[in-house]
Amino acid sequence: MPKLYLKHEGVTLNTYDLGLNKTTIGRKSDNNIQLNDAVASSHHAVVIVTPNEYMEEQFDARLEDLGSTNGTQVNGCLVKSVELRNGDDIQIGSHHFIYENDESAGMESTAIYLPDED
C-alpha cells in the first residue's frame, strides 16, 4: 500500500499509510494528516488511492489541491491535480512528504500500449 513519509533535512519524522480511498491533509483536526503550520490551509489537499485498472495488487494515487491559499507543490511545481509517482516530493507549507509506492519499487520500466477504444 502507498505511503507518505514526512521528512525534514533527510530525516523521516513520520510515516503515513495511505489506505484505499481519501487521505486529507490540512491544519484542522478533522484531517487524516493534521499539520501544525500557519501556511497550510484548513483543508489543504487530498490523496486519493484507487486500485490500478490493469494490474492486480497495484495502486494509483492522485494528489489534489483543495483550493488552498498557498498551493501545493510536487517536485517543485505548483499543482492542482497530479498522478503521484514513486519518489515524488510533495510540499505543503513548510512540510515535505515523499510518496512511496512499495509495489512499484521492484518493477521494471515497461511500456504497455493499449488499443484506442472506438
CYANA upper distance limits for C-alpha pairs under 8 A (distance plus 0.5 A):
  1 MET  CA     17 ASP  CA      7.58
  1 MET  CA     18 LEU  CA      7.13
  1 MET  CA     19 GLY  CA      7.22
  1 MET  CA     59 PHE  CA      7.71
  1 MET  CA    101 ASN  CA      7.05
  1 MET  CA    102 ASP  CA      7.27
  1 MET  CA    103 GLU  CA      7.69
  2 PRO  CA     17 ASP  CA      6.88
  2 PRO  CA     18 LEU  CA      5.94
  2 PRO  CA     19 GLY  CA      7.95
  2 PRO  CA     59 PHE  CA      7.95
  2 PRO  CA     61 ALA  CA      8.36
  2 PRO  CA     99 TYR  CA      7.85
  2 PRO  CA    100 GLU  CA      6.22
  2 PRO  CA    101 ASN  CA      4.80
  2 PRO  CA    102 ASP  CA      6.90
  2 PRO  CA    103 GLU  CA      8.37
  3 LYS  CA     15 THR  CA      7.38
  3 LYS  CA     16 TYR  CA      6.02
  3 LYS  CA     17 ASP  CA      5.06
  3 LYS  CA     18 LEU  CA      5.76
  3 LYS  CA     99 TYR  CA      6.46
  3 LYS  CA    100 GLU  CA      5.83
  3 LYS  CA    101 ASN  CA      6.91
  4 LEU  CA     15 THR  CA      6.36
  4 LEU  CA     16 TYR  CA      5.59
  4 LEU  CA     17 ASP  CA      7.10
  4 LEU  CA     18 LEU  CA      7.68
  4 LEU  CA     97 PHE  CA      6.40
  4 LEU  CA     98 ILE  CA      6.07
  4 LEU  CA     99 TYR  CA      5.26
  4 LEU  CA    100 GLU  CA      6.85
  5 TYR  CA     12 THR  CA      6.85
  5 TYR  CA     13 LEU  CA      8.00
  5 TYR  CA     14 ASN  CA      6.44
  5 TYR  CA     15 THR  CA      5.10
  5 TYR  CA     16 TYR  CA      6.86
  5 TYR  CA     97 PHE  CA      5.67
  5 TYR  CA     98 ILE  CA      5.55
  5 TYR  CA     99 TYR  CA      7.06
  5 TYR  CA    100 GLU  CA      8.26
  6 LEU  CA     12 THR  CA      6.27
  6 LEU  CA     13 LEU  CA      5.98
  6 LEU  CA     14 ASN  CA      5.63
  6 LEU  CA     15 THR  CA      6.73
  6 LEU  CA     16 TYR  CA      8.49
  6 LEU  CA     95 HIS  CA      7.62
  6 LEU  CA     96 HIS  CA      6.38
  6 LEU  CA     97 PHE  CA      4.97
  6 LEU  CA     98 ILE  CA      7.16
  7 LYS  CA     11 VAL  CA      5.88
  7 LYS  CA     12 THR  CA      4.99
  7 LYS  CA     13 LEU  CA      6.12
  7 LYS  CA     14 ASN  CA      7.90
  7 LYS  CA     95 HIS  CA      8.02
  7 LYS  CA     96 HIS  CA      6.11
  7 LYS  CA     97 PHE  CA      6.34
  7 LYS  CA     98 ILE  CA      7.73
  8 HIS  CA     12 THR  CA      7.09
  8 HIS  CA     13 LEU  CA      7.43
  8 HIS  CA     95 HIS  CA      8.24
  8 HIS  CA     96 HIS  CA      7.40
 16 TYR  CA     33 ILE  CA      8.46
 18 LEU  CA     23 THR  CA      7.13
 18 LEU  CA     47 VAL  CA      8.44
 18 LEU  CA     49 VAL  CA      7.63
 19 GLY  CA     23 THR  CA      8.22
 19 GLY  CA     49 VAL  CA      7.32
 20 LEU  CA     48 ILE  CA      7.87
 20 LEU  CA     49 VAL  CA      5.50
 20 LEU  CA     50 THR  CA      6.36
 20 LEU  CA     51 PRO  CA      8.26
 21 ASN  CA     48 ILE  CA      5.98
 21 ASN  CA     49 VAL  CA      5.78
 21 ASN  CA     50 THR  CA      7.04
 22 LYS  CA     46 VAL  CA      6.91
 22 LYS  CA     47 VAL  CA      6.16
 22 LYS  CA     48 ILE  CA      5.03
 22 LYS  CA     49 VAL  CA      7.02
 23 THR  CA     31 ASN  CA      8.14
 23 THR  CA     32 ASN  CA      6.19
 23 THR  CA     33 ILE  CA      7.87
 23 THR  CA     46 VAL  CA      5.99
 23 THR  CA     47 VAL  CA      5.65
 23 THR  CA     48 ILE  CA      7.00
 24 THR  CA     31 ASN  CA      5.58
 24 THR  CA     32 ASN  CA      5.67
 24 THR  CA     33 ILE  CA      6.75
 24 THR  CA     43 HIS  CA      7.68
 24 THR  CA     44 HIS  CA      8.20
 24 THR  CA     45 ALA  CA      6.49
 24 THR  CA     46 VAL  CA      4.84
 24 THR  CA     47 VAL  CA      7.00
 25 ILE  CA     31 ASN  CA      5.99
 25 ILE  CA     32 ASN  CA      6.68
 25 ILE  CA     33 ILE  CA      5.27
 25 ILE  CA     34 GLN  CA      6.51
 25 ILE  CA     35 LEU  CA      7.76
 25 ILE  CA     43 HIS  CA      6.78
 25 ILE  CA     44 HIS  CA      6.25
 25 ILE  CA     45 ALA  CA      5.72
 25 ILE  CA     46 VAL  CA      6.39
 26 GLY  CA     31 ASN  CA      6.46
 26 GLY  CA     33 ILE  CA      7.09
 26 GLY  CA     34 GLN  CA      5.83
 26 GLY  CA     35 LEU  CA      6.11
 26 GLY  CA     40 ALA  CA      6.60
 26 GLY  CA     41 SER  CA      6.26
 26 GLY  CA     42 SER  CA      5.54
 26 GLY  CA     43 HIS  CA      5.01
 26 GLY  CA     44 HIS  CA      5.20
 26 GLY  CA     45 ALA  CA      7.20
 27 ARG  CA     31 ASN  CA      7.96
 27 ARG  CA     34 GLN  CA      5.83
 27 ARG  CA     35 LEU  CA      5.34
 27 ARG  CA     36 ASN  CA      6.49
 27 ARG  CA     37 ASP  CA      7.13
 27 ARG  CA     38 ALA  CA      8.16
 27 ARG  CA     40 ALA  CA      6.53
 27 ARG  CA     41 SER  CA      6.42
 27 ARG  CA     42 SER  CA      4.98
 27 ARG  CA     43 HIS  CA      7.06
 27 ARG  CA     44 HIS  CA      8.06
 28 LYS  CA     34 GLN  CA      6.76
 28 LYS  CA     35 LEU  CA      8.22
 28 LYS  CA     42 SER  CA      5.52
 28 LYS  CA     43 HIS  CA      7.29
 29 SER  CA     34 GLN  CA      6.38
 30 ASP  CA     34 GLN  CA      8.19
 31 ASN  CA     43 HIS  CA      7.63
 35 LEU  CA     40 ALA  CA      7.66
 35 LEU  CA     95 HIS  CA      8.49
 37 ASP  CA     93 GLY  CA      7.17
 37 ASP  CA     94 SER  CA      7.61
 38 ALA  CA     93 GLY  CA      8.31
 39 VAL  CA     70 ASN  CA      7.29
 39 VAL  CA     93 GLY  CA      5.47
 39 VAL  CA     94 SER  CA      7.89
 40 ALA  CA     44 HIS  CA      6.74
 40 ALA  CA     68 SER  CA      8.02
 40 ALA  CA     69 THR  CA      8.33
 40 ALA  CA     70 ASN  CA      7.65
 40 ALA  CA     92 ILE  CA      6.82
 40 ALA  CA     93 GLY  CA      5.56
 41 SER  CA     68 SER  CA      5.99
 41 SER  CA     69 THR  CA      6.88
 41 SER  CA     70 ASN  CA      8.14
 43 HIS  CA     66 LEU  CA      7.14
 43 HIS  CA     68 SER  CA      7.82
 44 HIS  CA     65 ASP  CA      6.68
 44 HIS  CA     66 LEU  CA      5.87
 44 HIS  CA     67 GLY  CA      7.55
 44 HIS  CA     68 SER  CA      5.60
 44 HIS  CA     71 GLY  CA      8.47
 44 HIS  CA     72 THR  CA      8.45
 44 HIS  CA     92 ILE  CA      8.35
 45 ALA  CA     63 LEU  CA      7.54
 45 ALA  CA     64 GLU  CA      6.07
 45 ALA  CA     65 ASP  CA      4.86
 45 ALA  CA     66 LEU  CA      5.47
 45 ALA  CA     68 SER  CA      7.95
 45 ALA  CA     72 THR  CA      8.02
 46 VAL  CA     63 LEU  CA      6.29
 46 VAL  CA     64 GLU  CA      5.87
 46 VAL  CA     65 ASP  CA      7.12
 46 VAL  CA     66 LEU  CA      7.59
 47 VAL  CA     61 ALA  CA      6.95
 47 VAL  CA     62 ARG  CA      6.05
 47 VAL  CA     63 LEU  CA      4.98
 47 VAL  CA     64 GLU  CA      6.93
 48 ILE  CA     61 ALA  CA      5.97
 48 ILE  CA     62 ARG  CA      5.70
 48 ILE  CA     63 LEU  CA      6.99
 49 VAL  CA     59 PHE  CA      7.07
 49 VAL  CA     60 ASP  CA      6.13
 49 VAL  CA     61 ALA  CA      4.90
 49 VAL  CA     62 ARG  CA      7.11
 50 THR  CA     59 PHE  CA      6.14
 50 THR  CA     60 ASP  CA      5.90
 50 THR  CA     61 ALA  CA      6.99
 51 PRO  CA     56 GLU  CA      8.20
 51 PRO  CA     57 GLU  CA      7.69
 51 PRO  CA     58 GLN  CA      6.56
 51 PRO  CA     59 PHE  CA      4.94
 51 PRO  CA     60 ASP  CA      6.62
 52 ASN  CA     56 GLU  CA      7.37
 52 ASN  CA     57 GLU  CA      8.08
 52 ASN  CA     58 GLN  CA      5.82
 52 ASN  CA     59 PHE  CA      5.29
 52 ASN  CA     60 ASP  CA      6.07
 57 GLU  CA    103 GLU  CA      8.38
 58 GLN  CA    103 GLU  CA      6.75
 58 GLN  CA    104 SER  CA      8.20
 59 PHE  CA    101 ASN  CA      8.42
 59 PHE  CA    103 GLU  CA      8.38
 60 ASP  CA     83 GLU  CA      7.98
 60 ASP  CA     84 LEU  CA      8.03
 61 ALA  CA     83 GLU  CA      6.45
 61 ALA  CA     84 LEU  CA      6.02
 61 ALA  CA     85 ARG  CA      8.47
 62 ARG  CA     81 SER  CA      7.42
 62 ARG  CA     82 VAL  CA      6.09
 62 ARG  CA     83 GLU  CA      4.86
 62 ARG  CA     84 LEU  CA      6.10
 63 LEU  CA     81 SER  CA      6.08
 63 LEU  CA     82 VAL  CA      5.92
 63 LEU  CA     83 GLU  CA      6.89
 63 LEU  CA     84 LEU  CA      7.13
 64 GLU  CA     79 VAL  CA      8.30
 64 GLU  CA     80 LYS  CA      6.16
 64 GLU  CA     81 SER  CA      4.78
 64 GLU  CA     82 VAL  CA      7.13
 65 ASP  CA     71 GLY  CA      7.41
 65 ASP  CA     72 THR  CA      6.60
 65 ASP  CA     79 VAL  CA      7.59
 65 ASP  CA     80 LYS  CA      5.49
 65 ASP  CA     81 SER  CA      6.79
 66 LEU  CA     80 LYS  CA      8.37
 67 GLY  CA     71 GLY  CA      7.92
 67 GLY  CA     80 LYS  CA      8.48
 68 SER  CA     72 THR  CA      8.10
 70 ASN  CA     93 GLY  CA      7.86
 71 GLY  CA     78 LEU  CA      7.01
 71 GLY  CA     79 VAL  CA      7.85
 71 GLY  CA     80 LYS  CA      8.42
 71 GLY  CA     92 ILE  CA      7.80
 72 THR  CA     78 LEU  CA      6.18
 72 THR  CA     79 VAL  CA      6.38
 72 THR  CA     80 LYS  CA      7.79
 72 THR  CA     90 ILE  CA      7.85
 72 THR  CA     91 GLN  CA      6.55
 72 THR  CA     92 ILE  CA      5.86
 72 THR  CA     93 GLY  CA      8.30
 73 GLN  CA     77 CYS  CA      5.54
 73 GLN  CA     78 LEU  CA      4.84
 73 GLN  CA     79 VAL  CA      6.23
 73 GLN  CA     90 ILE  CA      6.19
 73 GLN  CA     91 GLN  CA      5.57
 73 GLN  CA     92 ILE  CA      7.29
 74 VAL  CA     78 LEU  CA      7.06
 74 VAL  CA     79 VAL  CA      7.20
 74 VAL  CA     88 ASP  CA      7.05
 74 VAL  CA     89 ASP  CA      6.01
 74 VAL  CA     90 ILE  CA      5.02
 74 VAL  CA     91 GLN  CA      6.89
 75 ASN  CA     88 ASP  CA      6.60
 75 ASN  CA     89 ASP  CA      5.46
 75 ASN  CA     90 ILE  CA      6.92
 76 GLY  CA     89 ASP  CA      8.23
 76 GLY  CA     91 GLN  CA      8.35
 84 LEU  CA     88 ASP  CA      7.05
 84 LEU  CA     99 TYR  CA      7.77
 85 ARG  CA     99 TYR  CA      7.70
 85 ARG  CA    100 GLU  CA      8.12
 85 ARG  CA    101 ASN  CA      8.16
 86 ASN  CA     99 TYR  CA      6.35
 86 ASN  CA    100 GLU  CA      5.31
 86 ASN  CA    101 ASN  CA      5.97
 86 ASN  CA    104 SER  CA      7.76
 86 ASN  CA    105 ALA  CA      8.06
 87 GLY  CA     98 ILE  CA      6.38
 87 GLY  CA     99 TYR  CA      5.83
 87 GLY  CA    100 GLU  CA      6.11
 88 ASP  CA     98 ILE  CA      6.19
 88 ASP  CA     99 TYR  CA      5.82
 88 ASP  CA    100 GLU  CA      8.12
 89 ASP  CA     96 HIS  CA      7.25
 89 ASP  CA     97 PHE  CA      6.33
 89 ASP  CA     98 ILE  CA      5.29
 89 ASP  CA     99 TYR  CA      7.15
 90 ILE  CA     96 HIS  CA      6.12
 90 ILE  CA     97 PHE  CA      5.48
 90 ILE  CA     98 ILE  CA      6.66
 90 ILE  CA     99 TYR  CA      7.95
 91 GLN  CA     95 HIS  CA      6.16
 91 GLN  CA     96 HIS  CA      5.11
 91 GLN  CA     97 PHE  CA      6.88
 92 ILE  CA     96 HIS  CA      7.11
101 ASN  CA    105 ALA  CA      7.34
102 ASP  CA    106 GLY  CA      8.46
103 GLU  CA    107 MET  CA      8.24
